[in-house]
């Protein structure tokens, strides 16, 4: 699961990386299930969005 947190792939190519956080005590944006039952989740949530850019940007 932690391999999804590795940003090194994106540091070698053009992209926009936006990292934010949900307000403290917010419920998880994705439900988590244990034994087919949703569990109550609250806490610090970090969200990430990566927008790849063309490798050859247009000239000015």
N, C-alpha and C positions, 0 to 999 in steps of 0.2 A: 504494500500500500504506500509506503513512503517514497517509492520511485516517482510517484506522481507529484511530489513536492520539489523534485530536482529541476531547477530552472536553467542549468548549465547549457542545455541544448539551445535555448532561446538567446543566450548571451553571444552567440556566434553568428547570428543572422538578424536582419532588420525585423523589428517587431515593436509593438506597443504592449507593455505589461502594466496592468492596473491591479493593485493589491489594496484591499480595504478590509474593514472589520465591522461586524454587526454590533449594535449597542450591547453593553454588558447585560447578561441575564436573558438574552433573546433565545427563543427556542431554536433548535437545529433546523436549517432550511430543508434538510432531507430527513424523513422519518427513519429511525433506527429500530429494527425489530429483533427481539430475542424470543425464541420459541413461538414464532408467529404472532407475537403481541408487541405493539408499539410501546417503547419505553419513554418515559418523560425525560427530555433532555433540555438543559439550559446551561448557558455558560458563554465563554468567549469563542466566537466564530470568525475565522478569517476566510475571505473569499478572494478568488483570483480570476482575472480575465486576460487572455493573451490574444492579440490580434496580429497575425503575421502580415508583413509588408512585402511587396515585390522585391526580389533580389536586385533588380535593375531599375532604380527609381527614374522617373522622367527628368530630363534636363530642364534647367531654368531658362 
